[in-house]
């Protein structure tokens, strides 16, 4: 009988990774483990997004599986831009970024010209 994803123990999906304050593995900086410059920004962004996703309950149960074919160049550039080394962390980060999007740009654009004329701005 073939093994299915339902046969896998649920405890494996919830096993915490070593890492930062949220228990996540983080962006896994390059050799030497230290993140500097662009890598530090990428790691900080990764950790902030993943912490927000965790607090929003988006990472509570990992029973889903995703697969697809994408350009290796796209993967390589995304990993370089973020400092993320594993495909799983990259996919999780990308999905969390989309899921947490607050549509700020759309809301900001919609509010253009809506400040009351009587509002005193102090200049």
C-alpha positions in Angstrom: 0.0 0.0 0.0 1.4 3.4 -1.0 2.0 6.0 1.7 -0.1 9.2 1.5 0.3 12.5 3.3 -2.5 11.4 5.6 -0.2 8.6 6.9 2.4 11.1 8.1 2.3 12.0 11.7 0.9 15.5 12.5 3.6 16.1 15.1 6.3 16.3 12.3 4.5 19.3 10.7 4.5 21.2 14.0 8.1 20.5 15.1 9.7 23.9 15.8 12.9 24.9 14.1 15.9 26.3 15.9 16.2 30.0 15.4 15.0 33.4 16.4 12.4 34.4 19.0 9.5 33.0 17.1 11.2 29.5 17.0 11.6 29.8 13.2 14.8 28.9 11.4 15.0 32.3 9.8 16.5 33.3 6.5 19.6 31.2 7.0 22.4 33.5 6.2 25.2 32.4 4.0 28.4 30.7 5.1 29.6 31.9 8.4 26.0 32.4 9.6 26.3 36.2 10.0 24.0 38.5 8.0 25.3 41.9 7.0 24.0 44.7 4.7 21.4 43.4 2.2 21.3 40.0 3.9 20.5 41.6 7.3 17.6 43.5 5.8 16.4 40.4 4.0 16.6 38.3 7.2 14.9 41.0 9.3 12.1 41.3 6.7 11.8 37.5 6.6 11.5 37.3 10.4 9.0 40.1 10.6 6.7 38.6 7.9 6.9 35.1 9.4 6.3 36.4 12.9 3.2 38.3 11.7 2.0 35.2 9.8 2.5 33.1 12.9 0.6 35.6 15.1 -2.2 35.7 12.6 -2.5 31.9 12.8 -1.4 31.4 9.2 1.3 28.9 10.2 -0.5 26.9 12.9 -1.1 23.7 11.0 1.2 22.6 8.2 -0.7 19.8 6.5 -0.9 21.3 3.0 1.5 20.6 0.2 2.2 22.7 -2.9 4.0 21.8 -6.1 4.7 23.5 -9.4 7.2 24.2 -12.0 8.9 27.6 -12.0 12.0 29.0 -13.6 15.2 28.2 -11.8 16.3 31.8 -12.6 13.3 33.1 -10.7 14.1 30.9 -7.7 17.7 31.9 -7.7 17.0 35.6 -7.8 14.3 35.4 -5.2 16.7 33.6 -2.9 19.4 36.1 -3.5 17.0 39.0 -2.9 15.7 37.6 0.4 18.7 35.7 1.7 16.5 32.6 2.0 18.3 29.4 1.2 15.6 26.7 1.2 12.7 26.3 -1.3 10.3 25.6 1.5 11.1 28.8 3.4 11.0 30.8 0.2 7.6 29.5 -0.7 6.3 30.0 2.8 7.7 33.6 2.9 6.2 34.4 -0.5 2.7 33.1 0.4 2.8 34.8 3.8 3.8 38.1 2.2 0.8 37.9 -0.2 -1.6 36.7 2.6 -0.6 39.6 4.9 -0.8 42.3 2.2 -2.8 45.2 3.6 -3.5 47.0 0.3 -1.9 50.1 1.7 -1.1 51.5 -1.7 -4.7 51.2 -2.9 -6.0 52.7 0.3 -3.5 55.6 0.1 -4.4 56.3 -3.5 -8.1 56.2 -2.7 -7.7 58.8 0.0 -6.0 61.3 -2.3 -7.6 64.7 -2.2 -9.9 63.8 0.7 -8.3 65.9 3.5 -10.8 68.5 4.7 -10.0 72.1 3.8 -10.5 73.2 7.4 -7.8 70.9 8.7 -4.9 72.9 10.2 -1.6 71.3 9.1 0.6 73.8 11.0 2.5 75.3 8.0 
